[in-house]
Amino acid sequence: MQVLYGVGLGPGDPELVTLKALKILRRCHTIFLPDGGGKGGGRAYRILRDLDSSLLAKAIRLPVPMGRSGPEVWRRLAGEVIEGVLSKSPCAFAVEGDPMLYGSFITLRREIIKQCDRVRVEVISGIPSFCAAAARLGKPLASGRESVAILAGPLGGRELEAFFRDHDTLVLLKANTCLRSLEEFQRAHAEEAEVWLVEDCGLPTERVTRMNEKEADGWGYFTLAIVERMRGKGP
Ligand SMILES: C[S@@+](CC[C@H](N)C(=O)[O-])C[C@H]1O[C@@H](n2cnc3c(N)ncnc32)[C@H](O)[C@@H]1O
């Protein structure tokens, strides 16, 4: 059976790539990388370059759609990856963060499984961005019987309110799409909640701040928010 590994590269710091991911990437004949068309060739490409630039010799960047797109685009991308794996196995599709959390690998994996039963898809977990951000902030995501909601923007104010009613911590990916809602939420809940923004966690361009009106603009795609209920306890 030919094998495609979906490999998580972690949030951006090459030292947070797992040993298992590195070992598998070194064994693979081709490393497919999603390229959403932004500057720098994609986040996964940059992590791979900083991890071990010799791996770039077997990298192929795939132009993946960033928003919603028709099924034919994914069918074609899956076809390209299947062709690569069938001609020389194993191959990898390497993504930032963890492959099973909001991203191109999820759609691609579904399409590959649908199209071809001669390729086995295995997943190698990576450190998700929000775990790295919680570590960076020194803020536990949950303990005891507390709950966390992991969400992706865009989200409106009412949705934020509803999730905050039901959970102790909210993690919001693609936070750049709903900065106004977050700002209003912070203003309305100044006594009960802290909203933190983290951009480019673990990279030299990292930015971390507690949300306030002055900081509500100019955050890029690689920004997440952590909404923490103030629990009146120590660190
Ligand atoms: C399509 S999701 C992919 C999530 C990824 N699979 C993971 O495990 O973190 C992209 C979102 O992840 C978040 N993200 C990824 N890397 C990040 C980083 N280094 N710092 C802050 N946010 C990051 C941002 O919210 C971004 O909009």
PDBQT file of the ligand as one rigid body, heavy atoms in Angstrom, charges set to zero:
ROOT
HETATM    1  C1  LIG A 301      -6.475  27.347   8.931  1.00  0.00    +0.000 C 
HETATM    2  S1  LIG A 301      -6.122  27.599  10.637  1.00  0.00    +0.000 S 
HETATM    3  C2  LIG A 301      -4.964  26.317  10.860  1.00  0.00    +0.000 C 
HETATM    4  C3  LIG A 301      -4.752  25.964  12.301  1.00  0.00    +0.000 C 
HETATM    5  C4  LIG A 301      -3.620  24.963  12.475  1.00  0.00    +0.000 C 
HETATM    6  N1  LIG A 301      -3.946  23.701  11.847  1.00  0.00    +0.000 N 
HETATM    7  C5  LIG A 301      -3.279  24.728  13.950  1.00  0.00    +0.000 C 
HETATM    8  O1  LIG A 301      -3.193  23.578  14.380  1.00  0.00    +0.000 OA
HETATM    9  O2  LIG A 301      -3.053  25.704  14.653  1.00  0.00    +0.000 OA
HETATM   10  C6  LIG A 301      -5.122  29.040  10.593  1.00  0.00    +0.000 C 
HETATM   11  C7  LIG A 301      -5.262  29.861  11.854  1.00  0.00    +0.000 C 
HETATM   12  O3  LIG A 301      -4.422  29.316  12.873  1.00  0.00    +0.000 OA
HETATM   13  C8  LIG A 301      -3.934  30.342  13.687  1.00  0.00    +0.000 C 
HETATM   14  N2  LIG A 301      -2.465  30.285  13.712  1.00  0.00    +0.000 N 
HETATM   15  C9  LIG A 301      -1.677  29.393  13.083  1.00  0.00    +0.000 A 
HETATM   16  N3  LIG A 301      -0.374  29.587  13.399  1.00  0.00    +0.000 NA
HETATM   17  C10 LIG A 301      -0.350  30.623  14.264  1.00  0.00    +0.000 A 
HETATM   18  C11 LIG A 301       0.691  31.300  14.967  1.00  0.00    +0.000 A 
HETATM   19  N4  LIG A 301       1.978  30.939  14.845  1.00  0.00    +0.000 N 
HETATM   20  N5  LIG A 301       0.355  32.326  15.789  1.00  0.00    +0.000 NA
HETATM   21  C12 LIG A 301      -0.940  32.695  15.944  1.00  0.00    +0.000 A 
HETATM   22  N6  LIG A 301      -1.969  32.098  15.299  1.00  0.00    +0.000 NA
HETATM   23  C13 LIG A 301      -1.683  31.082  14.474  1.00  0.00    +0.000 A 
HETATM   24  C14 LIG A 301      -4.457  31.668  13.135  1.00  0.00    +0.000 C 
HETATM   25  O4  LIG A 301      -5.622  32.002  13.856  1.00  0.00    +0.000 OA
HETATM   26  C15 LIG A 301      -4.814  31.297  11.704  1.00  0.00    +0.000 C 
HETATM   27  O5  LIG A 301      -5.832  32.134  11.188  1.00  0.00    +0.000 OA
ENDROOT
TORSDOF 0
